Amino acid sequence: MSTQELKENDIQNSSIPFVNHFNKLRHQPKWILKLIIVIVLAIISAFITYNTSNELLDNQSITNSQMDENMLRMSTTIGAFIGTIFSVVVVFLIFLIISKIFKSDAKASSLFSAALSYSIIILGFTTIISLIQIVFGLKVTDYKLDSLNIFSKDNKTLMAFSLTNLLKAFLTGVVYYSTSRLSKKASVILGIVALIILIGSGMIGGMNS
């Protein structure tokens, strides 16, 4: 049995979450239905952002006219939708570029399908978190339920230490291992690098907010 066959067998028998799913995308890169799901989740996320913009206006006691407030809400909502779709493209390009740097033979269509699956999982998770916060009256502007910020409302930098970022880093490693077929070591390292970047950028954003 060749090295490639051994790795294929190892991946197929893996008990690690999502490994088998992203492995299948290497051979069956379906994306049309997933793209529709991403768009639906992006719309839901945009409505949650609309609700958040209402909180921001209330917190800041904006005295602009009703028309200005409506324009702000609308532009924020549309921006959130476009930003979500754009993030899928960015994730795909990162997967593609890194995979090519490591001389992966994964097809672009497989990596695009992987980027869509990645986005669906992350969007689904963050949407559930946001809806739970809304149901229990926890302001999205003050808290991030899956982060250490839940213990310190005023410390925005703690939002960077979240389950969302851990999930993103984990899925990044899984994609490189299962779809791009990089080594376990390289995949783990790239996942850790992704986590460091996510936490670092989140802390910088928290300090500037």
N, C-alpha and C positions, 0 to 999 in steps of 0.2 A: 504494500500500500504506500503510495507516494505521500510526501509531506503535505501537499495540498489536500489530498483525500483525508488524511489524518486530522487536519485542521477543520475540514468540513464536518467530519464526524464528531469532533470535539464541540463544535458550535451547535450542531443539531441536538446533542445530548446535554447541552448546558441547561442548568436550572436558574441561571441569572435572568431576571425579568427583562423582557423585550429583545433579548439576544436572538431568539428564533425568528421573531417578527422582522427585525432589520436584516437578518440573513436571507429571508425569503425575498426581500426587495431587491436583492442582488440579481435574482433570476426572474422575478415577476414584478417589475417596477410600475405598479398601477398607481395612477395619480389623479384621474378625473374626479372620482367620487370624493377623494380626500381633499381636493382643491375646493369642492363645494362645501365640505364640512368646515374647512378653514374659513371660508367666507362667512358662513353662518355664525361661527364662533367669534369672528371679527366684528360682526354686527352686534352680537350680544355684548362683547367687550366695549364697543362704542357706546351702547346705551348705559352701561355701568359708568363709563367715563362721563356721560352726560349728567348722571346723578352726582358724580364727584364734582363736576363743575358747579352744580348748584350749591354744594357744601362750601366750595371755595368762595363763591360770591357772598354767601351768608357770613363766612368767617371774616372776610375782608371788608364787609360793610360797604360794598361798592355803591356809589350814589349816581351812577350813570343812568341814562334813560332805559326804559324797558326794552327798546329796540336794540340798544347797545348790548344789553345783557343777553338778549336772545341771539344776537350775532356771535357773541363770545361763546355761548353754549354750543351753537351750531358748528362754528369753526373748530372748537375743541373736539366735538364728537366726530366730525369728518376727518380731522387730523388723526384721531385715535384709530379710525378704521384704516386709513391709508398707511399709517405707521405699522399696523399689524401685518398688512399684506407686504409692505416693504421689508419687514423683518424676516419674512419667509425667504425672500430673495437673498437677503444678506446671509442668512444661515446656509442656504444652498451654495452660494459662492464660497463661503468659508470652507464648507465640507469639500467642495470641488478643488479649490486651490491647495488645501493641505493634503488632500489625497494624491493630487498630481505631484506635489513636492516629494512625497514619500513613494512615488512611482507605483501607486495603486492602479490596478486594471479595472476598477469599478467604472461602469458606464455613467455618463452624466444623468441619464434618465433614472438610474437606480438611486443616485445621490439626491436628485430632485424629489423623488418619492420618499426618501429617507428624511429629507428636510421637511416635507409636509407632515409625515408621521410625528416627527420631533415637535413641530409647531402645534399639532392637534393635542398631543399629550400635555404640553406646557400650557396652552390656552385653556384646555379643559380643567387642568389643575388650578390655575389662577382664577378662572371664572367661578369655580366652586368656592374657593377661598373668599372671593369678593362678595358672592351672594350670601355666604354665611355671615360675613361682617355686616351686610346690609340688614339681614333678618334680625340680628342681635343688637342692632343699633350702634355698631362700632364704626366710626367715621373712617373711610378709606384714606382720607387726608392725614389722619392722626396715627392710625395703626396699620400694621401689616401682620395679619393673624399668624402667618407661618414663619415669622421672624422673631429675633430676640427683642425687637422693638415693642412687642406686646407687654414686656415687663417695664418698659420705660418710654412712655408716650412722647416725651420731648426730645428723645435721642434718635434723630432720623438716620444717623450712620448705622445704627443697629439693624435697620431694614435690609442692609446688604447681607447680613448673616441669616439667610432664609432657606427653607426647604425647597423653594423654587429654584434658587441658584444651585443647590446640591443636586436637584433633579436634572437641571440643564447640563451640569458637568458630567453627571453619570451617563445621560443619554448621548452626550458628545463622545465619550469613550466607547460606548456600545456601538455607535454608528461607525466609528473608525475600525473597530474590531470586527463587527459582523458584516457590514456592507463594503467598506473599503478594504477589508482583510489585512489590516496592519497587524503587527505583532501585539501580544498582550501588553508587553512593556511599553511600546510606543503609544498604544491606546490609553493606558493608565496615565502616562505622563501628559498626554494631550488633554485628558480629562481634568487633571490637576491644574494644568496651565489655564484651562478655561475657567475653573473655579476661582483661581487667584485673580484673573482679569475681571470676572463678574463681581467678586467681592470688592476689589479695588475701585472699580468704576462706580459701584453702588455707594461706597463710602464717600467718594469724592462728590457724587451727586447729593448725598445726604448732608454733607458739610456746606454745600452751596445753596441748599434749599432754605 
